[in-house]
Amino acid sequence: MDETRTGSRLPGWFWIVSIWGGVALFDATQTVVAMRAEGMHHNWNELFITVLLSWLPWALATPFILRIAQKAPLSDTRVSHWMVHLATCAGIGLASSAWLAWLENLLNPWAKVPPPTAFLHLWLFKFYNGLLLFFMLYGFVLIVSYVLRSRERLAQQQTETARLNEQLSKSQLDALRRQIEPHFLFNTLNAIAGLVREKRNDAAVSMIAGLSDFLRRTLEEAGRQQVPLGEEMVFLQKYLEIQKLRFGERLQLKIEIPRELLCAQVPSLILQLIVENAIKHGIAKLVQGGAIRIAAYRLNGLLQLIVYNDGPSLPSNWEQTNSGIGMANMRTRLRSLYGDAFELSMQNQSPSGVAVTVSVPWMENQSRERG
């Protein structure tokens, strides 16, 4: 695992060879071309090879420099770190100078007569004359290392932020489920008890079966932040079947959702929560019951969901009631999923009733594995 992490932080040999190879090729070419253009007389093939190979020590030393930069970052102002870098730069400079002195002794690229033979003298001469270049090259590698590490840290931060946002969204969804299910479960159990007392056993059995199927689907959908609208409607139908058994003819339903919109992605349980609030705060308060209309539209790159009930209008202080808390929770969850690219409103309708409207970015479901 350590090797994998190191490899992900350091550029591969391909990039090291490509960069230094390009620098070496350019330096060798321009040196030979410029000197020939000035009418000089040297061993051109040997000169080209010498200049080209003179960059080899820096290519070989680059991974080592990058590791030193990680262990002794220059952002840490300790003197020991600076001493490490100075010693490393000097060591690479000595090795590079020795390599270049050996090549010149071997190939005599400058066509000197007699050929150079004093290796030690040539080595020290190359080292002292190349000190400034060595520091510049070493600094260049350090800058590249710093940029690479900065980009990696930024990528890690973005990944961590995305992971935390996902965890937050899941936590909010779990909290939303815990908020919804107990209330709905208790109401349903009370309705079942009432049916049993009225000896409407068939209706009670149907409601128990519907409740079981609803809870099973709730467990199956746990953890999914978004689902196709078609799946959300199947889930909502289970909920509405139970409510129909509970309210009977007092609950009228009208669904206006075009088939071509069923592939759109919507937040899981979004409609169930809105419809439950419509029944709890609207229909259940009317002796004669009422109607709920569920509609969906696609408009300007947005999917718009509307749930209307013809129950009592909202009080002036509705935002401070439990309904207001539910809307606040829903708004927080939508923001965690879409940022500011959503709209949520709850308004009184004329002559009566309340409509909740949710608009989210249009996204089609890419998976066809589920029905």
N, C-alpha and C positions, 0 to 999 in steps of 0.2 A: 504493500500500500504506500509506503514511503517513496518508493521509486516512482510510482504512478503520480503522486503529488508533485514530486520534483520535476518530473517530465512535463507536467501541465503548466508549471511555473516558468520553465526555461524554454527558450526557442529551440526547435529541433536542429539537428545538424544540417538539414537541408537549407534552412535560412542562414545559418552561420556560413556555410560554404558559399551560398549564393551571394551574400553581401560582401564578404571578404574577397571572394573570387572576382566579383565585379570591380571592386576597388583595385585589386592587383592587376587585372587585365587593362583597366583604364590607365593606371600609372605606367605600366610597361609600354603600352602602345604610345602614349603621348611622349614618354621619355625618348624612345627610339625615333619617332617621327620628328620631334622638335630638334634633336641633335643632328639628324641627317639633313634637315632643312637648313641648318646653320653651317653645313659643310664640314662637320667634324668627322673623324675617322676612328671608329671603334669596331670591336667584334660584335656586330649587331645581333646576331642570333644569341650569342652568349649573354649580351647585355639584356636582351628581352627576357631570357630565362632567369637571369639573376634578379632583375627587378620583380618579375612575376613571383618567384619563389620567396622573395624577401618578406612577403606578407604572411607566409605560412605560420610562423610562431604566434602571431596575433590571432589567427583563426583557431589554432589549437588552444590558446590561452583563454579565449572568450568564455567558454562554460565555467572555467575556474574563476574568472573575474566575477561572473554573475553569482556564483555561490558565495564568494567573499562579500559581495554587495548585500546579499540577503542576511548573512551572519553579522556583518558590521556595517549597518546602514549609515550613510553620511548624515542623516537627520539626527542621529545620536552624536552629540558633540564631545563625547569622551575622547581624550587624546589617544588612547590605545587603539581606537578604531581608525583614526587618521594615520597612525603609525603603521598599522597593518596594510592600509592602502598604499602608503608610500613605499613600504618594503616590497609589496607585490608588484607595483609599477616598476621599481628599480630592478627586481629580479627578472621580469619579462623583458625589460630593456636590455639587460645584460645578455639574456638568451638570444634575443633578436639580433643584437650586435654581433655576437659570436657566430651565429648562423650566416649573417651577411658577410662577415670577414672570411669565413671558410669558403663560401661560394666564390668570392672574388679571388681568393688564393687558388681555387680549383679551376675556375673558368677564365680568369683574366679578362673580364668583359671590356675594360677600358684600354686594352691593347698596350699595356705598359711594357717597356723594355728597359731592364729585365723585368719579368713578372714579379709581383709582390710575393715575398717569402716570410716577412716578419709578422706572423699571425698575431702575437700578443699586442704589438704596437698598433696594428690595423684594428684589432678588436676594441681597444681603449679609445682610439680615434673615432670609430663609428659610434661608440657609446656616448662620449662627451658631445659630439656634434648632433646626436639624435635625441638628447634629453627633452628638449621642448616638444618635439614630435611625440615622444613616448607619453608624456603627460597629457597631451591633447588626445591621443588615441585612447588612453586609459579613461580619461574623462568622458569621451564619447560613448564608450561601452557602458560606463556608469549611468549616463543619462538615459541610454536605451533601456537599461535594467530598471531604472526608476519609472520610466513611462510604462513599461510592461507590467510592473507590480501595481502601479496606480490603476491601470485598466483592469487588472485582475481583481483588485479590491473593489472597484466600482461594480464589476460584474457580480462579485460575491454579495455585495450589499443589495444590488437589485434582485438577485435570486432570493436572498434572505427576506427582503421586503415583500416579495411576491408570496413566499411561503407563509410569512406571518399574516398577510392579508387573507390568504386562503384559510388559515387556521381561524382567523377572526370571523370570516364568513361562516365557516362550519359551526363555530361556537354560537354565533347569532342564530343560525338555523336550528341548532339543538335547543337553544333557549326558546325560540319561537315554537318548536314542537311541544316543549314542556308546558308552555303557556296555553297552547290550544287544546291539546289532547285531554288533560284532566277535566276541563270545563265541558267539553263535548262528551266525554265518556260519562260523566256524572249525569248530564241531562238525558243521554240516551238510556242509561240504566234506569233512571226514574221513569222515562217513557215506557220502557219494557215492563217495569213493575205495574204501571197504570194499566197497560194492556192485559196483564195477567189478572189484575183485580176485576177488570171488566169482562174477563173470560174470553178475550179475543186472542185465543191461543195461536191461531195461524199467523196473525199479524205479529205477535210477540216472537214466534219462531223466525219469521222472515226478518224482523229487526235484529235478532241475535245473529243470524247468518250474515246479514249485511254489515253488522258491527265487526264481526270476526274478519270478514274479507277486507274491510276498511283498515283495521289495525294491521293485518298482514301486509297490505300494500304500503302502509306507513313505515313498517320495519324494512321492507324491501327498498324503499326510496331513501332510507337514512343515508346521509352523507353526500347526496347528489345536490349540488347547488342549483343547477338548471336542468330542466327537462323540456321535451317538446310539448307544445301546447296541447297536442292530441292526448298525450299521457296525462297531462294535468287535468284535462276534461274527463278522462276515464276515472281518474282518482276522485274528481269532484262529483261525478255521477254517483259513486258509491256513497258519498256523504249525503247527497241530495235524496237518494233513495231512502235512507234512514230518516231524514227529516220529513219526507213525504208520509212515511208510516206514522211519524209522531204527530204531524199537524193535519194530515188528511187533506180535505178539500180547502182548508184554510190557507194552504200554500200553493200558489200558482207560479209556474216557471215558464220562462220564455228564453230560449238560447238562440242567438243570432251570430254564429261564428262560421264564416265561409270555410269550406274544406281546404282551400289552398293555404290557409293560415295555420293549419294544424302542425306544420313542420317547424314553426317558429320556436325559438328557445325562450322560455320564461322561467323566472325564479320558482323553485319548487315550493308548493303550498300557497302561492300568492293568491290564487282565486279562492281557495278554501278558507283562508283567513278573512278575506273581504266578505264572502258570502255568509260565513258564520256571524260576523258582526252585523250584517244586514238582517239576518234572522233574529239575532239576540236583541238588537236595539230597535228594530223596525217591525217585522212581522209578528214576533211573539208578543208585542205590546198591544196589538189590535185584536179585539174579540172576534171580529169577522175574518181576521187574517189579512193577507195581501199578496202582492205579486213581486217577483224578482225577475229582472231581465239582465241577461249576461250577453255582452256583445264584444266583438273584436274587429279592429280595422287596421289596415296598413296605410300609413300616411307619411310621406316625406322621410323615408328611411326609418320610421319608428313603427313599432307594434303598439297599438292603443287598446287597452282592456277597460271595459266599462261595466260596472255592476250597479244597477239601479234597484231600489226598493221603494214602494209607495207608502211606507210607514210614516211615523211622525217626523217632522223636520228637526234639524239639529238645534239644540239650545245654544244660546249665545256664548256660553262658557264651555262648549263641548271639548275644546282643546285641553282643558284642565281635568276632564273626566277620564275614566278608564279607556274610553274610545280614543281620546287624544294620546294616551300612552301607547295604545296599539298602533296608531298611525306613526308615532315617533319611532317606534321599534322598526316598523316596516320601512320608513324613510332611511333609517340608519343602515338596514340591510341592503336596500337598493343602492345606497351610496357606496357601500363596500364592494358591490358587484360592478357598478357602472360609473363610479365617480360622480360627475355632475351631469352625465348624459342620460338623465331620466326626469320624469315629471310625475308627481303624485298630488292629487287634490281630492277633497271631499266637500261637496257643496249641496246646499238645499236646492230643490227643483220646484218649479211652479206647475200646478198649484200646490203640490205636496210631494213629499218623498225626498230621498237623498241619493246622490250618485257619487260613486268613487271611481276615479279615473287614474289609470297607471299607464304611462308611456315609457317604453324601454327601447333601446336600439334593436333594429331588426337583425336577427341572426338565425340562419336556418340550421336545423339539426343535420350534422354530417353523417351520423351513424344511423344505419337502417336495421340495426340488430334487434331493436325493440319494436313492437307493433305500434 
